[in-house]
Amino acid sequence: AASPPTSPPSFTVTPTSALSQLAQDENYVINGQPGQLYPGGMVNCQAEAQSFQQNCSDQSQTQQMSLQMVMTEVQQEWTVVSTAIQILNQCYMTPASAIYSG
């Protein structure tokens, strides 16, 4: 037969400063230690993560803009090459058509 479920053990907090210590510990976890080089705390960690994310986003946008500028430059160079080839074609076609028609 199964034994009946047991209730969890109970305990009593005896120090009178336990609640104030708990409040200080919670404050430390959330805010860290202000004035320190690395204060820690959830608020500071979140701010650092957001700053890092923004820096990565800015760097990505800069690289994308740089790539777009290079692609525009390459497109302009090929436009010049294409125009030069068309002019060269006309230079050859004019005498060739005169030779074959006459």
RADA-V955581 format. One record per backbone hydrogen bond with DSSP energy under -1.0 kcal/mol. CO is the residue of the C=O (numbers start at 0). NH is the residue of the N-H. E is the energy in kcal/mol with one decimal. If there is no record, write none. Layout:
co=CO nh=NH e=E
co=CO nh=NH e=E
This chain:
co=14 nh=17 e=-1.0
co=16 nh=20 e=-2.5
co=17 nh=21 e=-2.5
co=18 nh=22 e=-2.2
co=19 nh=23 e=-2.2
co=20 nh=24 e=-2.6
co=21 nh=25 e=-2.5
co=22 nh=26 e=-2.2
co=23 nh=27 e=-2.3
co=24 nh=28 e=-2.4
co=25 nh=29 e=-2.2
co=26 nh=30 e=-3.2
co=27 nh=31 e=-1.7
co=28 nh=41 e=-2.1
co=29 nh=42 e=-2.5
co=32 nh=35 e=-1.6
co=38 nh=32 e=-2.4
co=40 nh=44 e=-2.3
co=41 nh=45 e=-2.4
co=42 nh=46 e=-2.1
co=43 nh=47 e=-2.5
co=44 nh=48 e=-2.4
co=45 nh=49 e=-2.5
co=46 nh=50 e=-2.3
co=47 nh=51 e=-2.6
co=48 nh=52 e=-2.4
co=49 nh=53 e=-2.4
co=50 nh=54 e=-2.4
co=51 nh=55 e=-2.4
co=52 nh=56 e=-2.3
co=53 nh=57 e=-2.8
co=54 nh=58 e=-2.5
co=55 nh=59 e=-2.4
co=56 nh=60 e=-2.4
co=57 nh=61 e=-2.3
co=58 nh=62 e=-2.4
co=59 nh=63 e=-2.4
co=60 nh=64 e=-2.3
co=61 nh=65 e=-2.3
co=62 nh=66 e=-2.5
co=63 nh=67 e=-2.3
co=64 nh=68 e=-2.2
co=65 nh=69 e=-2.2
co=66 nh=70 e=-2.5
co=67 nh=71 e=-2.2
co=68 nh=72 e=-2.2
co=69 nh=73 e=-2.6
co=70 nh=74 e=-2.4
co=71 nh=75 e=-2.3
co=72 nh=76 e=-2.3
co=73 nh=77 e=-2.3
co=74 nh=78 e=-1.7
co=75 nh=79 e=-2.0
co=76 nh=80 e=-2.3
co=77 nh=81 e=-2.7
co=78 nh=82 e=-2.3
co=79 nh=83 e=-2.4
co=80 nh=84 e=-2.2
co=81 nh=85 e=-2.1
co=82 nh=86 e=-2.3
co=83 nh=87 e=-2.4
co=84 nh=88 e=-2.4
co=85 nh=89 e=-2.0
co=86 nh=90 e=-2.2
co=87 nh=91 e=-1.8
co=88 nh=92 e=-2.7
co=89 nh=93 e=-2.1
co=91 nh=95 e=-1.9
co=92 nh=96 e=-2.8
co=93 nh=97 e=-1.6
co=94 nh=98 e=-2.4
co=95 nh=99 e=-2.6
co=96 nh=100 e=-1.9
co=97 nh=101 e=-1.3
